[in-house]
């Protein structure tokens, strides 16, 4: 029995019929990873006592190198697609049910909800980068700390934009960036550089710190203009 099966077995022993569905989602499947498994655990009901009961086995799962699973009730799951349309879209495209019912196929994503979250995420990233720049403009070392965290955000937004345009999701991140740049009209260069910096393929040199952030902010502004232009779906 592998680690996932053992964890799910332990959960069923704790929750019995209250455990409705367990599935793998996200980057685990998109990049065909064998570790760092993202799990969503759907229950009929979820109390503080329930969390205490499964704390020990869940800590063991996390200590094995996996992210903390997401525990959610079925009612919360079915009512949250309008709040997290980008995340739900990723789950729809990349998931594997390992226990219980399929609650994913019944989810419908509104294009306007998806567009609106894209707008919120881009604006939030822009505001964060500008504030961070203001506070740390005299330190290239500090400014470089903004490089890696922003990659996850803009990659999620790019995949959402491809979905809004009816483009099939792509596993290769560079192709996602290239396709999104053609659709939106921004330059792909800074996003490719940041992706390669995060993966270690090609590190951004310290002397390129200011130029990288300047270009990132400029291209995000172009991206935001595009997303605003498709308002109304």
Residue pairs with C-beta under 8 A, 6 or more apart in sequence:
1 9
3 61
3 64
4 24
4 37
4 39
4 98
5 98
7 39
7 57
7 58
7 60
7 61
8 22
8 98
8 99
10 54
10 57
11 19
11 22
11 41
11 54
11 57
12 19
12 99
14 50
14 53
14 54
14 57
15 43
15 50
15 54
17 44
18 43
18 44
18 45
18 50
19 41
19 43
19 99
19 100
20 42
20 43
20 44
20 74
20 100
20 101
20 103
21 40
21 41
21 42
21 97
21 99
21 100
21 101
21 102
21 103
22 39
22 40
22 41
22 42
22 97
22 98
22 99
22 100
23 39
23 40
23 91
23 95
23 96
23 97
23 98
23 99
23 104
24 37
24 38
24 39
24 95
24 96
24 98
25 38
25 39
25 40
25 90
25 91
25 94
25 95
25 96
26 38
26 90
26 91
26 94
27 33
27 36
27 38
27 94
28 36
28 37
28 38
28 94
29 94
29 95
29 96
30 90
30 93
30 94
30 171
31 171
35 65
35 66
36 65
36 66
36 67
37 66
37 67
38 66
38 67
38 69
38 70
39 61
39 66
39 69
39 70
40 69
40 70
40 72
40 91
41 69
41 70
41 71
41 72
42 72
42 73
42 74
42 77
42 100
42 103
43 50
43 71
43 72
43 73
43 74
44 73
44 74
45 73
46 71
46 72
46 73
51 71
58 68
58 69
61 69
62 68
72 80
74 103
77 103
78 103
78 106
78 107
80 88
81 88
81 107
81 108
81 109
81 110
81 113
82 110
82 113
84 117
85 109
85 110
85 113
85 114
85 117
85 160
86 114
86 117
86 118
86 121
86 156
86 157
86 159
86 160
87 156
88 107
88 109
89 109
89 114
89 159
89 160
89 163
90 156
90 159
91 104
91 107
92 104
92 107
92 109
93 169
94 169
95 104
97 104
109 163
111 164
111 233
112 232
112 233
114 160
114 163
114 164
115 164
115 227
115 230
115 231
115 233
117 160
118 157
118 160
118 161
118 164
118 227
119 224
119 227
119 228
121 153
121 156
121 157
122 157
122 220
122 223
122 224
122 227
123 224
125 150
125 153
125 154
125 220
126 217
126 220
126 221
126 224
128 146
129 146
129 150
129 213
129 216
129 217
129 220
130 217
132 143
132 146
133 143
133 213
133 217
136 142
136 143
137 143
140 206
140 209
140 210
141 206
143 209
143 210
143 213
144 204
144 206
144 209
146 213
147 194
147 197
147 198
147 204
147 212
148 194
148 197
148 198
150 194
150 216
151 194
151 195
151 198
154 191
154 194
154 220
154 223
155 173
155 176
155 177
155 195
157 223
158 176
158 177
158 179
158 180
158 191
159 169
159 170
159 176
161 180
161 183
161 184
161 226
161 227
162 168
162 169
162 170
162 176
162 179
162 180
162 183
163 169
164 230
165 183
167 179
167 183
170 176
170 179
173 195
174 192
174 195
177 188
177 191
177 192
177 195
178 188
180 186
180 188
181 187
181 188
181 191
183 226
184 222
184 223
184 226
184 227
185 222
185 226
186 219
186 220
186 222
186 223
186 226
187 215
187 219
189 215
190 212
190 215
190 216
190 219
191 216
191 219
193 202
193 204
193 212
194 204
194 212
194 216
195 201
196 202
196 203
197 203
197 204
204 212
